[in-house]
């Protein structure tokens, strides 16, 4: 499993590429949607990216603002999903 720093870096790079913003405009605690960095279409693209890049499925009830408001929040969400999947796989 990837560590938190790598996950944050990958997510931040994706957001920077998607938004065409310079690096200094997106910090790990920047509120992505409040600041207009991503819109609703960007959110869909972000979810697709996360599902493909981290081999996870975001359930409808997880698609809430607190899980995706910043790079930190997204990385925490990804880490929780990956941990839950690992626990499930270990139990099998």
PDB file of N, CA, C and O in Angstrom, chain B, residues numbered from 101:
ATOM      1  N   UNK B 101       0.846  -1.184   0.000  1.00  0.00           N
ATOM      2  CA  UNK B 101       0.000   0.000   0.000  1.00  0.00           C
ATOM      3  C   UNK B 101       0.890   1.247   0.000  1.00  0.00           C
ATOM      4  O   UNK B 101       1.914   1.292   0.682  1.00  0.00           O
ATOM      5  N   UNK B 102       0.484   2.254  -0.775  1.00  0.00           N
ATOM      6  CA  UNK B 102       1.238   3.490  -0.874  1.00  0.00           C
ATOM      7  C   UNK B 102       1.126   4.285   0.422  1.00  0.00           C
ATOM      8  O   UNK B 102       0.115   4.217   1.121  1.00  0.00           O
ATOM      9  N   UNK B 103       2.180   5.038   0.732  1.00  0.00           N
ATOM     10  CA  UNK B 103       2.105   5.844   1.944  1.00  0.00           C
ATOM     11  C   UNK B 103       1.393   7.168   1.669  1.00  0.00           C
ATOM     12  O   UNK B 103       1.213   7.564   0.518  1.00  0.00           O
ATOM     13  N   UNK B 104       1.001   7.830   2.722  1.00  0.00           N
ATOM     14  CA  UNK B 104       0.180   9.041   2.655  1.00  0.00           C
ATOM     15  C   UNK B 104       0.824  10.153   1.820  1.00  0.00           C
ATOM     16  O   UNK B 104       0.135  10.855   1.081  1.00  0.00           O
ATOM     17  N   UNK B 105       2.123  10.309   1.938  1.00  0.00           N
ATOM     18  CA  UNK B 105       2.817  11.361   1.190  1.00  0.00           C
ATOM     19  C   UNK B 105       2.736  11.119  -0.308  1.00  0.00           C
ATOM     20  O   UNK B 105       2.516  12.053  -1.080  1.00  0.00           O
ATOM     21  N   UNK B 106       2.912   9.868  -0.723  1.00  0.00           N
ATOM     22  CA  UNK B 106       2.810   9.525  -2.149  1.00  0.00           C
ATOM     23  C   UNK B 106       1.387   9.735  -2.658  1.00  0.00           C
ATOM     24  O   UNK B 106       1.180  10.277  -3.744  1.00  0.00           O
ATOM     25  N   UNK B 107       0.415   9.301  -1.869  1.00  0.00           N
ATOM     26  CA  UNK B 107      -0.984   9.470  -2.264  1.00  0.00           C
ATOM     27  C   UNK B 107      -1.306  10.952  -2.429  1.00  0.00           C
ATOM     28  O   UNK B 107      -1.916  11.342  -3.424  1.00  0.00           O
ATOM     29  N   UNK B 108      -0.907  11.774  -1.476  1.00  0.00           N
ATOM     30  CA  UNK B 108      -1.164  13.219  -1.556  1.00  0.00           C
ATOM     31  C   UNK B 108      -0.502  13.819  -2.786  1.00  0.00           C
ATOM     32  O   UNK B 108      -1.102  14.642  -3.479  1.00  0.00           O
ATOM     33  N   UNK B 109       0.727  13.412  -3.060  1.00  0.00           N
ATOM     34  CA  UNK B 109       1.448  13.937  -4.217  1.00  0.00           C
ATOM     35  C   UNK B 109       0.759  13.587  -5.525  1.00  0.00           C
ATOM     36  O   UNK B 109       0.646  14.433  -6.413  1.00  0.00           O
ATOM     37  N   UNK B 110       0.299  12.357  -5.651  1.00  0.00           N
ATOM     38  CA  UNK B 110      -0.388  11.934  -6.867  1.00  0.00           C
ATOM     39  C   UNK B 110      -1.709  12.682  -7.051  1.00  0.00           C
ATOM     40  O   UNK B 110      -2.040  13.112  -8.156  1.00  0.00           O
ATOM     41  N   UNK B 111      -2.450  12.831  -5.970  1.00  0.00           N
ATOM     42  CA  UNK B 111      -3.732  13.540  -6.038  1.00  0.00           C
ATOM     43  C   UNK B 111      -3.510  15.009  -6.372  1.00  0.00           C
ATOM     44  O   UNK B 111      -4.201  15.568  -7.224  1.00  0.00           O
ATOM     45  N   UNK B 112      -2.557  15.626  -5.706  1.00  0.00           N
ATOM     46  CA  UNK B 112      -2.263  17.045  -5.961  1.00  0.00           C
ATOM     47  C   UNK B 112      -1.835  17.254  -7.412  1.00  0.00           C
ATOM     48  O   UNK B 112      -2.278  18.204  -8.058  1.00  0.00           O
ATOM     49  N   UNK B 113      -0.985  16.380  -7.923  1.00  0.00           N
ATOM     50  CA  UNK B 113      -0.552  16.484  -9.325  1.00  0.00           C
ATOM     51  C   UNK B 113      -1.729  16.359 -10.281  1.00  0.00           C
ATOM     52  O   UNK B 113      -1.808  17.087 -11.271  1.00  0.00           O
ATOM     53  N   UNK B 114      -2.643  15.441  -9.990  1.00  0.00           N
ATOM     54  CA  UNK B 114      -3.830  15.296 -10.832  1.00  0.00           C
ATOM     55  C   UNK B 114      -4.655  16.583 -10.821  1.00  0.00           C
ATOM     56  O   UNK B 114      -5.090  17.049 -11.874  1.00  0.00           O
ATOM     57  N   UNK B 115      -4.868  17.149  -9.654  1.00  0.00           N
ATOM     58  CA  UNK B 115      -5.661  18.380  -9.542  1.00  0.00           C
ATOM     59  C   UNK B 115      -4.967  19.527 -10.272  1.00  0.00           C
ATOM     60  O   UNK B 115      -5.625  20.309 -10.958  1.00  0.00           O
ATOM     61  N   UNK B 116      -3.664  19.634 -10.133  1.00  0.00           N
ATOM     62  CA  UNK B 116      -2.925  20.688 -10.829  1.00  0.00           C
ATOM     63  C   UNK B 116      -3.047  20.532 -12.344  1.00  0.00           C
ATOM     64  O   UNK B 116      -3.263  21.518 -13.049  1.00  0.00           O
ATOM     65  N   UNK B 117      -2.913  19.324 -12.843  1.00  0.00           N
ATOM     66  CA  UNK B 117      -3.032  19.088 -14.283  1.00  0.00           C
ATOM     67  C   UNK B 117      -4.449  19.362 -14.772  1.00  0.00           C
ATOM     68  O   UNK B 117      -4.642  19.917 -15.854  1.00  0.00           O
ATOM     69  N   UNK B 118      -5.434  18.974 -13.978  1.00  0.00           N
ATOM     70  CA  UNK B 118      -6.838  19.153 -14.364  1.00  0.00           C
ATOM     71  C   UNK B 118      -7.264  20.613 -14.355  1.00  0.00           C
ATOM     72  O   UNK B 118      -8.100  21.028 -15.159  1.00  0.00           O
ATOM     73  N   UNK B 119      -6.691  21.387 -13.449  1.00  0.00           N
ATOM     74  CA  UNK B 119      -7.111  22.780 -13.283  1.00  0.00           C
ATOM     75  C   UNK B 119      -6.206  23.774 -14.017  1.00  0.00           C
ATOM     76  O   UNK B 119      -6.546  24.951 -14.135  1.00  0.00           O
ATOM     77  N   UNK B 120      -5.068  23.309 -14.503  1.00  0.00           N
ATOM     78  CA  UNK B 120      -4.100  24.163 -15.207  1.00  0.00           C
ATOM     79  C   UNK B 120      -3.606  25.314 -14.334  1.00  0.00           C
ATOM     80  O   UNK B 120      -3.261  26.382 -14.840  1.00  0.00           O
ATOM     81  N   UNK B 121      -3.575  25.092 -13.031  1.00  0.00           N
ATOM     82  CA  UNK B 121      -3.100  26.117 -12.109  1.00  0.00           C
ATOM     83  C   UNK B 121      -1.628  25.898 -11.795  1.00  0.00           C
ATOM     84  O   UNK B 121      -1.137  24.772 -11.859  1.00  0.00           O
ATOM     85  N   UNK B 122      -0.919  26.981 -11.454  1.00  0.00           N
ATOM     86  CA  UNK B 122       0.465  26.805 -11.017  1.00  0.00           C
ATOM     87  C   UNK B 122       0.516  26.103  -9.660  1.00  0.00           C
ATOM     88  O   UNK B 122      -0.437  26.159  -8.883  1.00  0.00           O
ATOM     89  N   UNK B 123       1.629  25.449  -9.392  1.00  0.00           N
ATOM     90  CA  UNK B 123       1.791  24.652  -8.177  1.00  0.00           C
ATOM     91  C   UNK B 123       1.468  25.407  -6.896  1.00  0.00           C
ATOM     92  O   UNK B 123       0.902  24.832  -5.967  1.00  0.00           O
ATOM     93  N   UNK B 124       1.813  26.667  -6.836  1.00  0.00           N
ATOM     94  CA  UNK B 124       1.628  27.426  -5.595  1.00  0.00           C
ATOM     95  C   UNK B 124       0.162  27.743  -5.291  1.00  0.00           C
ATOM     96  O   UNK B 124      -0.139  28.237  -4.204  1.00  0.00           O
ATOM     97  N   UNK B 125      -0.750  27.473  -6.214  1.00  0.00           N
ATOM     98  CA  UNK B 125      -2.175  27.770  -6.010  1.00  0.00           C
ATOM     99  C   UNK B 125      -2.938  26.627  -5.349  1.00  0.00           C
ATOM    100  O   UNK B 125      -4.062  26.817  -4.885  1.00  0.00           O
ATOM    101  N   UNK B 126      -2.331  25.440  -5.304  1.00  0.00           N
ATOM    102  CA  UNK B 126      -3.012  24.289  -4.700  1.00  0.00           C
ATOM    103  C   UNK B 126      -2.087  23.681  -3.645  1.00  0.00           C
ATOM    104  O   UNK B 126      -1.090  23.034  -3.965  1.00  0.00           O
ATOM    105  N   UNK B 127      -2.440  23.905  -2.402  1.00  0.00           N
ATOM    106  CA  UNK B 127      -1.730  23.298  -1.271  1.00  0.00           C
ATOM    107  C   UNK B 127      -2.545  22.094  -0.813  1.00  0.00           C
ATOM    108  O   UNK B 127      -3.673  21.899  -1.266  1.00  0.00           O
ATOM    109  N   UNK B 128      -1.993  21.303   0.062  1.00  0.00           N
ATOM    110  CA  UNK B 128      -2.701  20.114   0.537  1.00  0.00           C
ATOM    111  C   UNK B 128      -3.960  20.447   1.327  1.00  0.00           C
ATOM    112  O   UNK B 128      -4.861  19.615   1.429  1.00  0.00           O
ATOM    113  N   UNK B 129      -4.036  21.655   1.890  1.00  0.00           N
ATOM    114  CA  UNK B 129      -5.218  22.041   2.663  1.00  0.00           C
ATOM    115  C   UNK B 129      -6.116  23.045   1.934  1.00  0.00           C
ATOM    116  O   UNK B 129      -7.077  23.545   2.519  1.00  0.00           O
ATOM    117  N   UNK B 130      -5.819  23.343   0.680  1.00  0.00           N
ATOM    118  CA  UNK B 130      -6.645  24.253  -0.116  1.00  0.00           C
ATOM    119  C   UNK B 130      -8.026  23.638  -0.335  1.00  0.00           C
ATOM    120  O   UNK B 130      -8.142  22.470  -0.707  1.00  0.00           O
ATOM    121  N   UNK B 131      -9.061  24.425  -0.102  1.00  0.00           N
ATOM    122  CA  UNK B 131     -10.430  23.948  -0.322  1.00  0.00           C
ATOM    123  C   UNK B 131     -10.726  24.003  -1.818  1.00  0.00           C
ATOM    124  O   UNK B 131     -10.963  25.071  -2.382  1.00  0.00           O
ATOM    125  N   UNK B 132     -10.709  22.852  -2.435  1.00  0.00           N
ATOM    126  CA  UNK B 132     -10.730  22.715  -3.886  1.00  0.00           C
ATOM    127  C   UNK B 132     -12.011  23.239  -4.523  1.00  0.00           C
ATOM    128  O   UNK B 132     -11.955  23.928  -5.541  1.00  0.00           O
ATOM    129  N   UNK B 133     -13.145  22.925  -3.946  1.00  0.00           N
ATOM    130  CA  UNK B 133     -14.416  23.331  -4.550  1.00  0.00           C
ATOM    131  C   UNK B 133     -14.836  24.721  -4.101  1.00  0.00           C
ATOM    132  O   UNK B 133     -15.393  25.485  -4.889  1.00  0.00           O
ATOM    133  N   UNK B 134     -14.577  25.056  -2.846  1.00  0.00           N
ATOM    134  CA  UNK B 134     -14.898  26.394  -2.334  1.00  0.00           C
ATOM    135  C   UNK B 134     -14.139  27.453  -3.131  1.00  0.00           C
ATOM    136  O   UNK B 134     -14.671  28.528  -3.404  1.00  0.00           O
ATOM    137  N   UNK B 135     -12.898  27.149  -3.504  1.00  0.00           N
ATOM    138  CA  UNK B 135     -12.068  28.093  -4.242  1.00  0.00           C
ATOM    139  C   UNK B 135     -12.229  27.982  -5.755  1.00  0.00           C
ATOM    140  O   UNK B 135     -11.528  28.666  -6.501  1.00  0.00           O
ATOM    141  N   UNK B 136     -13.135  27.137  -6.214  1.00  0.00           N
ATOM    142  CA  UNK B 136     -13.409  27.029  -7.647  1.00  0.00           C
ATOM    143  C   UNK B 136     -12.327  26.347  -8.456  1.00  0.00           C
ATOM    144  O   UNK B 136     -12.262  26.527  -9.672  1.00  0.00           O
ATOM    145  N   UNK B 137     -11.480  25.571  -7.811  1.00  0.00           N
ATOM    146  CA  UNK B 137     -10.405  24.882  -8.528  1.00  0.00           C
ATOM    147  C   UNK B 137     -10.986  23.761  -9.383  1.00  0.00           C
ATOM    148  O   UNK B 137     -10.569  23.568 -10.525  1.00  0.00           O
ATOM    149  N   UNK B 138     -11.947  23.023  -8.833  1.00  0.00           N
ATOM    150  CA  UNK B 138     -12.687  22.012  -9.593  1.00  0.00           C
ATOM    151  C   UNK B 138     -14.176  22.313  -9.476  1.00  0.00           C
ATOM    152  O   UNK B 138     -14.647  22.808  -8.451  1.00  0.00           O
ATOM    153  N   UNK B 139     -14.907  22.005 -10.542  1.00  0.00           N
ATOM    154  CA  UNK B 139     -16.365  22.153 -10.527  1.00  0.00           C
ATOM    155  C   UNK B 139     -16.988  20.758 -10.530  1.00  0.00           C
ATOM    156  O   UNK B 139     -16.295  19.772 -10.281  1.00  0.00           O
ATOM    157  N   UNK B 140     -18.271  20.670 -10.806  1.00  0.00           N
ATOM    158  CA  UNK B 140     -18.948  19.371 -10.762  1.00  0.00           C
ATOM    159  C   UNK B 140     -18.376  18.389 -11.787  1.00  0.00           C
ATOM    160  O   UNK B 140     -18.262  17.198 -11.498  1.00  0.00           O
ATOM    161  N   UNK B 141     -18.023  18.862 -12.957  1.00  0.00           N
ATOM    162  CA  UNK B 141     -17.408  17.972 -13.953  1.00  0.00           C
ATOM    163  C   UNK B 141     -16.014  17.541 -13.476  1.00  0.00           C
ATOM    164  O   UNK B 141     -15.603  16.399 -13.680  1.00  0.00           O
ATOM    165  N   UNK B 142     -15.311  18.457 -12.851  1.00  0.00           N
ATOM    166  CA  UNK B 142     -14.009  18.124 -12.279  1.00  0.00           C
ATOM    167  C   UNK B 142     -14.126  17.078 -11.188  1.00  0.00           C
ATOM    168  O   UNK B 142     -13.246  16.232 -11.028  1.00  0.00           O
ATOM    169  N   UNK B 143     -15.224  17.141 -10.435  1.00  0.00           N
ATOM    170  CA  UNK B 143     -15.465  16.163  -9.381  1.00  0.00           C
ATOM    171  C   UNK B 143     -15.640  14.769  -9.983  1.00  0.00           C
ATOM    172  O   UNK B 143     -15.083  13.797  -9.474  1.00  0.00           O
ATOM    173  N   UNK B 144     -16.400  14.676 -11.046  1.00  0.00           N
ATOM    174  CA  UNK B 144     -16.604  13.383 -11.711  1.00  0.00           C
ATOM    175  C   UNK B 144     -15.275  12.849 -12.235  1.00  0.00           C
ATOM    176  O   UNK B 144     -14.976  11.663 -12.093  1.00  0.00           O
ATOM    177  N   UNK B 145     -14.491  13.719 -12.833  1.00  0.00           N
ATOM    178  CA  UNK B 145     -13.176  13.325 -13.339  1.00  0.00           C
ATOM    179  C   UNK B 145     -12.275  12.869 -12.192  1.00  0.00           C
ATOM    180  O   UNK B 145     -11.536  11.894 -12.327  1.00  0.00           O
ATOM    181  N   UNK B 146     -12.341  13.575 -11.065  1.00  0.00           N
ATOM    182  CA  UNK B 146     -11.555  13.210  -9.888  1.00  0.00           C
ATOM    183  C   UNK B 146     -11.946  11.823  -9.382  1.00  0.00           C
ATOM    184  O   UNK B 146     -11.074  11.008  -9.082  1.00  0.00           O
ATOM    185  N   UNK B 147     -13.233  11.550  -9.287  1.00  0.00           N
ATOM    186  CA  UNK B 147     -13.694  10.244  -8.820  1.00  0.00           C
ATOM    187  C   UNK B 147     -13.212   9.146  -9.766  1.00  0.00           C
ATOM    188  O   UNK B 147     -12.735   8.105  -9.314  1.00  0.00           O
ATOM    189  N   UNK B 148     -13.332   9.370 -11.066  1.00  0.00           N
ATOM    190  CA  UNK B 148     -12.839   8.385 -12.045  1.00  0.00           C
ATOM    191  C   UNK B 148     -11.346   8.147 -11.875  1.00  0.00           C
ATOM    192  O   UNK B 148     -10.880   7.009 -11.911  1.00  0.00           O
ATOM    193  N   UNK B 149     -10.603   9.230 -11.690  1.00  0.00           N
ATOM    194  CA  UNK B 149      -9.155   9.121 -11.489  1.00  0.00           C
ATOM    195  C   UNK B 149      -8.840   8.284 -10.247  1.00  0.00           C
ATOM    196  O   UNK B 149      -7.999   7.386 -10.295  1.00  0.00           O
ATOM    197  N   UNK B 150      -9.514   8.580  -9.145  1.00  0.00           N
ATOM    198  CA  UNK B 150      -9.258   7.856  -7.896  1.00  0.00           C
ATOM    199  C   UNK B 150      -9.581   6.376  -8.042  1.00  0.00           C
ATOM    200  O   UNK B 150      -8.822   5.521  -7.586  1.00  0.00           O
ATOM    201  N   UNK B 151     -10.709   6.076  -8.680  1.00  0.00           N
ATOM    202  CA  UNK B 151     -11.101   4.681  -8.849  1.00  0.00           C
ATOM    203  C   UNK B 151     -10.108   3.917  -9.714  1.00  0.00           C
ATOM    204  O   UNK B 151      -9.777   2.769  -9.419  1.00  0.00           O
ATOM    205  N   UNK B 152      -9.637   4.550 -10.775  1.00  0.00           N
ATOM    206  CA  UNK B 152      -8.685   3.887 -11.676  1.00  0.00           C
ATOM    207  C   UNK B 152      -7.285   3.812 -11.076  1.00  0.00           C
ATOM    208  O   UNK B 152      -6.633   2.770 -11.149  1.00  0.00           O
ATOM    209  N   UNK B 153      -6.828   4.898 -10.492  1.00  0.00           N
ATOM    210  CA  UNK B 153      -5.448   4.966  -9.996  1.00  0.00           C
ATOM    211  C   UNK B 153      -5.218   4.164  -8.728  1.00  0.00           C
ATOM    212  O   UNK B 153      -4.136   3.616  -8.523  1.00  0.00           O
ATOM    213  N   UNK B 154      -6.237   4.093  -7.876  1.00  0.00           N
ATOM    214  CA  UNK B 154      -6.072   3.423  -6.593  1.00  0.00           C
ATOM    215  C   UNK B 154      -6.901   2.142  -6.470  1.00  0.00           C
ATOM    216  O   UNK B 154      -6.977   1.540  -5.399  1.00  0.00           O
ATOM    217  N   UNK B 155      -7.518   1.735  -7.579  1.00  0.00           N
ATOM    218  CA  UNK B 155      -8.315   0.504  -7.625  1.00  0.00           C
ATOM    219  C   UNK B 155      -9.320   0.440  -6.474  1.00  0.00           C
ATOM    220  O   UNK B 155      -9.353  -0.515  -5.697  1.00  0.00           O
ATOM    221  N   UNK B 156     -10.130   1.484  -6.396  1.00  0.00           N
ATOM    222  CA  UNK B 156     -11.159   1.524  -5.368  1.00  0.00           C
ATOM    223  C   UNK B 156     -12.486   1.925  -5.987  1.00  0.00           C
ATOM    224  O   UNK B 156     -12.537   2.410  -7.117  1.00  0.00           O
ATOM    225  N   UNK B 157     -13.540   1.722  -5.249  1.00  0.00           N
ATOM    226  CA  UNK B 157     -14.880   2.119  -5.682  1.00  0.00           C
ATOM    227  C   UNK B 157     -15.431   3.075  -4.638  1.00  0.00           C
ATOM    228  O   UNK B 157     -15.506   2.741  -3.456  1.00  0.00           O
ATOM    229  N   UNK B 158     -15.813   4.256  -5.076  1.00  0.00           N
ATOM    230  CA  UNK B 158     -16.435   5.229  -4.178  1.00  0.00           C
ATOM    231  C   UNK B 158     -17.936   4.982  -4.183  1.00  0.00           C
ATOM    232  O   UNK B 158     -18.591   5.119  -5.217  1.00  0.00           O
ATOM    233  N   UNK B 159     -18.475   4.619  -3.034  1.00  0.00           N
ATOM    234  CA  UNK B 159     -19.908   4.381  -2.908  1.00  0.00           C
ATOM    235  C   UNK B 159     -20.660   5.709  -2.875  1.00  0.00           C
ATOM    236  O   UNK B 159     -20.114   6.737  -2.474  1.00  0.00           O
ATOM    237  N   UNK B 160     -21.912   5.671  -3.300  1.00  0.00           N
ATOM    238  CA  UNK B 160     -22.721   6.896  -3.349  1.00  0.00           C
ATOM    239  C   UNK B 160     -22.742   7.633  -2.015  1.00  0.00           C
ATOM    240  O   UNK B 160     -22.664   8.861  -1.988  1.00  0.00           O
ATOM    241  N   UNK B 161     -22.845   6.900  -0.909  1.00  0.00           N
ATOM    242  CA  UNK B 161     -22.918   7.544   0.400  1.00  0.00           C
ATOM    243  C   UNK B 161     -21.591   8.153   0.844  1.00  0.00           C
ATOM    244  O   UNK B 161     -21.547   8.877   1.838  1.00  0.00           O
ATOM    245  N   UNK B 162     -20.511   7.868   0.118  1.00  0.00           N
ATOM    246  CA  UNK B 162     -19.198   8.440   0.430  1.00  0.00           C
ATOM    247  C   UNK B 162     -18.918   9.716  -0.362  1.00  0.00           C
ATOM    248  O   UNK B 162     -17.945  10.420  -0.091  1.00  0.00           O
ATOM    249  N   UNK B 163     -19.767  10.007  -1.332  1.00  0.00           N
ATOM    250  CA  UNK B 163     -19.551  11.176  -2.189  1.00  0.00           C
ATOM    251  C   UNK B 163     -20.069  12.441  -1.506  1.00  0.00           C
ATOM    252  O   UNK B 163     -21.013  13.084  -1.964  1.00  0.00           O
ATOM    253  N   UNK B 164     -19.419  12.767  -0.402  1.00  0.00           N
ATOM    254  CA  UNK B 164     -19.789  13.944   0.385  1.00  0.00           C
ATOM    255  C   UNK B 164     -18.617  14.913   0.427  1.00  0.00           C
ATOM    256  O   UNK B 164     -17.461  14.526   0.258  1.00  0.00           O
ATOM    257  N   UNK B 165     -18.936  16.162   0.654  1.00  0.00           N
ATOM    258  CA  UNK B 165     -17.928  17.228   0.591  1.00  0.00           C
ATOM    259  C   UNK B 165     -16.735  16.973   1.506  1.00  0.00           C
ATOM    260  O   UNK B 165     -15.595  17.208   1.105  1.00  0.00           O
ATOM    261  N   UNK B 166     -16.969  16.504   2.710  1.00  0.00           N
ATOM    262  CA  UNK B 166     -15.859  16.337   3.650  1.00  0.00           C
ATOM    263  C   UNK B 166     -14.814  15.339   3.170  1.00  0.00           C
ATOM    264  O   UNK B 166     -13.655  15.427   3.575  1.00  0.00           O
ATOM    265  N   UNK B 167     -15.193  14.398   2.323  1.00  0.00           N
ATOM    266  CA  UNK B 167     -14.229  13.433   1.789  1.00  0.00           C
ATOM    267  C   UNK B 167     -13.387  13.997   0.650  1.00  0.00           C
ATOM    268  O   UNK B 167     -12.353  13.425   0.306  1.00  0.00           O
ATOM    269  N   UNK B 168     -13.818  15.116   0.059  1.00  0.00           N
ATOM    270  CA  UNK B 168     -13.164  15.608  -1.155  1.00  0.00           C
ATOM    271  C   UNK B 168     -12.851  17.101  -1.130  1.00  0.00           C
ATOM    272  O   UNK B 168     -12.581  17.682  -2.181  1.00  0.00           O
ATOM    273  N   UNK B 169     -12.878  17.732   0.033  1.00  0.00           N
ATOM    274  CA  UNK B 169     -12.726  19.187   0.092  1.00  0.00           C
ATOM    275  C   UNK B 169     -11.293  19.675  -0.122  1.00  0.00           C
ATOM    276  O   UNK B 169     -11.086  20.839  -0.465  1.00  0.00           O
ATOM    277  N   UNK B 170     -10.309  18.811   0.074  1.00  0.00           N
ATOM    278  CA  UNK B 170      -8.905  19.198  -0.084  1.00  0.00           C
ATOM    279  C   UNK B 170      -8.078  17.960  -0.436  1.00  0.00           C
ATOM    280  O   UNK B 170      -8.571  16.833  -0.380  1.00  0.00           O
ATOM    281  N   UNK B 171      -6.834  18.185  -0.794  1.00  0.00           N
ATOM    282  CA  UNK B 171      -5.933  17.065  -1.069  1.00  0.00           C
ATOM    283  C   UNK B 171      -5.823  16.191   0.182  1.00  0.00           C
ATOM    284  O   UNK B 171      -5.851  14.964   0.087  1.00  0.00           O
ATOM    285  N   UNK B 172      -5.697  16.820   1.350  1.00  0.00           N
ATOM    286  CA  UNK B 172      -5.605  16.059   2.600  1.00  0.00           C
ATOM    287  C   UNK B 172      -6.834  15.179   2.806  1.00  0.00           C
ATOM    288  O   UNK B 172      -6.706  14.004   3.149  1.00  0.00           O
ATOM    289  N   UNK B 173      -8.018  15.741   2.598  1.00  0.00           N
ATOM    290  CA  UNK B 173      -9.260  14.984   2.793  1.00  0.00           C
ATOM    291  C   UNK B 173      -9.366  13.838   1.794  1.00  0.00           C
ATOM    292  O   UNK B 173      -9.782  12.736   2.152  1.00  0.00           O
ATOM    293  N   UNK B 174      -8.994  14.094   0.549  1.00  0.00           N
ATOM    294  CA  UNK B 174      -9.059  13.049  -0.481  1.00  0.00           C
ATOM    295  C   UNK B 174      -8.071  11.926  -0.158  1.00  0.00           C
ATOM    296  O   UNK B 174      -8.406  10.748  -0.278  1.00  0.00           O
ATOM    297  N   UNK B 175      -6.861  12.292   0.249  1.00  0.00           N
ATOM    298  CA  UNK B 175      -5.851  11.287   0.600  1.00  0.00           C
ATOM    299  C   UNK B 175      -6.308  10.454   1.796  1.00  0.00           C
ATOM    300  O   UNK B 175      -6.079   9.245   1.830  1.00  0.00           O
ATOM    301  N   UNK B 176      -6.951  11.090   2.778  1.00  0.00           N
ATOM    302  CA  UNK B 176      -7.490  10.349   3.927  1.00  0.00           C
ATOM    303  C   UNK B 176      -8.576   9.375   3.474  1.00  0.00           C
ATOM    304  O   UNK B 176      -8.627   8.232   3.928  1.00  0.00           O
ATOM    305  N   UNK B 177      -9.439   9.840   2.579  1.00  0.00           N
ATOM    306  CA  UNK B 177     -10.494   8.984   2.030  1.00  0.00           C
ATOM    307  C   UNK B 177      -9.876   7.770   1.317  1.00  0.00           C
ATOM    308  O   UNK B 177     -10.287   6.633   1.551  1.00  0.00           O
ATOM    309  N   UNK B 178      -8.899   8.016   0.461  1.00  0.00           N
ATOM    310  CA  UNK B 178      -8.240   6.930  -0.277  1.00  0.00           C
ATOM    311  C   UNK B 178      -7.583   5.959   0.703  1.00  0.00           C
ATOM    312  O   UNK B 178      -7.716   4.745   0.553  1.00  0.00           O
ATOM    313  N   UNK B 179      -6.878   6.482   1.698  1.00  0.00           N
ATOM    314  CA  UNK B 179      -6.207   5.622   2.675  1.00  0.00           C
ATOM    315  C   UNK B 179      -7.221   4.764   3.436  1.00  0.00           C
ATOM    316  O   UNK B 179      -6.977   3.579   3.661  1.00  0.00           O
ATOM    317  N   UNK B 180      -8.352   5.347   3.834  1.00  0.00           N
ATOM    318  CA  UNK B 180      -9.396   4.578   4.522  1.00  0.00           C
ATOM    319  C   UNK B 180      -9.935   3.462   3.629  1.00  0.00           C
ATOM    320  O   UNK B 180     -10.122   2.332   4.081  1.00  0.00           O
ATOM    321  N   UNK B 181     -10.182   3.785   2.361  1.00  0.00           N
ATOM    322  CA  UNK B 181     -10.707   2.787   1.421  1.00  0.00           C
ATOM    323  C   UNK B 181      -9.685   1.662   1.212  1.00  0.00           C
ATOM    324  O   UNK B 181     -10.047   0.486   1.213  1.00  0.00           O
ATOM    325  N   UNK B 182      -8.425   2.022   1.034  1.00  0.00           N
ATOM    326  CA  UNK B 182      -7.397   1.008   0.811  1.00  0.00           C
ATOM    327  C   UNK B 182      -7.208   0.145   2.052  1.00  0.00           C
ATOM    328  O   UNK B 182      -7.018  -1.066   1.941  1.00  0.00           O
ATOM    329  N   UNK B 183      -7.258   0.752   3.222  1.00  0.00           N
ATOM    330  CA  UNK B 183      -7.119  -0.001   4.470  1.00  0.00           C
ATOM    331  C   UNK B 183      -8.297  -0.961   4.647  1.00  0.00           C
ATOM    332  O   UNK B 183      -8.105  -2.123   5.006  1.00  0.00           O
ATOM    333  N   UNK B 184      -9.507  -0.477   4.395  1.00  0.00           N
ATOM    334  CA  UNK B 184     -10.694  -1.324   4.535  1.00  0.00           C
ATOM    335  C   UNK B 184     -10.625  -2.498   3.571  1.00  0.00           C
ATOM    336  O   UNK B 184     -10.998  -3.617   3.922  1.00  0.00           O
ATOM    337  N   UNK B 185     -10.150  -2.246   2.360  1.00  0.00           N
ATOM    338  CA  UNK B 185     -10.027  -3.320   1.374  1.00  0.00           C
ATOM    339  C   UNK B 185      -8.981  -4.336   1.807  1.00  0.00           C
ATOM    340  O   UNK B 185      -9.178  -5.540   1.644  1.00  0.00           O
ATOM    341  N   UNK B 186      -7.862  -3.854   2.362  1.00  0.00           N
ATOM    342  CA  UNK B 186      -6.816  -4.753   2.830  1.00  0.00           C
ATOM    343  C   UNK B 186      -7.329  -5.610   3.985  1.00  0.00           C
ATOM    344  O   UNK B 186      -7.067  -6.812   4.025  1.00  0.00           O
ATOM    345  N   UNK B 187      -8.047  -5.014   4.911  1.00  0.00           N
ATOM    346  CA  UNK B 187      -8.600  -5.770   6.048  1.00  0.00           C
ATOM    347  C   UNK B 187      -9.561  -6.841   5.539  1.00  0.00           C
ATOM    348  O   UNK B 187      -9.546  -7.978   6.009  1.00  0.00           O
ATOM    349  N   UNK B 188     -10.395  -6.462   4.576  1.00  0.00           N
ATOM    350  CA  UNK B 188     -11.342  -7.425   4.014  1.00  0.00           C
ATOM    351  C   UNK B 188     -10.609  -8.580   3.331  1.00  0.00           C
ATOM    352  O   UNK B 188     -10.961  -9.744   3.519  1.00  0.00           O
ATOM    353  N   UNK B 189      -9.599  -8.254   2.545  1.00  0.00           N
ATOM    354  CA  UNK B 189      -8.835  -9.285   1.836  1.00  0.00           C
ATOM    355  C   UNK B 189      -8.082 -10.191   2.811  1.00  0.00           C
ATOM    356  O   UNK B 189      -7.990 -11.400   2.599  1.00  0.00           O
ATOM    357  N   UNK B 190      -7.547  -9.603   3.875  1.00  0.00           N
ATOM    358  CA  UNK B 190      -6.822 -10.398   4.880  1.00  0.00           C
ATOM    359  C   UNK B 190      -7.761 -11.357   5.605  1.00  0.00           C
ATOM    360  O   UNK B 190      -7.355 -12.448   6.004  1.00  0.00           O
ATOM    361  N   UNK B 191      -9.023 -10.947   5.773  1.00  0.00           N
ATOM    362  CA  UNK B 191     -10.001 -11.792   6.463  1.00  0.00           C
ATOM    363  C   UNK B 191     -10.417 -12.991   5.619  1.00  0.00           C
ATOM    364  O   UNK B 191     -10.834 -14.028   6.137  1.00  0.00           O
ATOM    365  N   UNK B 192     -10.293 -12.821   4.316  1.00  0.00           N
ATOM    366  CA  UNK B 192     -10.677 -13.918   3.417  1.00  0.00           C
ATOM    367  C   UNK B 192      -9.554 -14.903   3.371  1.00  0.00           C
ATOM    368  O   UNK B 192      -9.649 -15.915   2.676  1.00  0.00           O
TER     369      UNK B 192
END
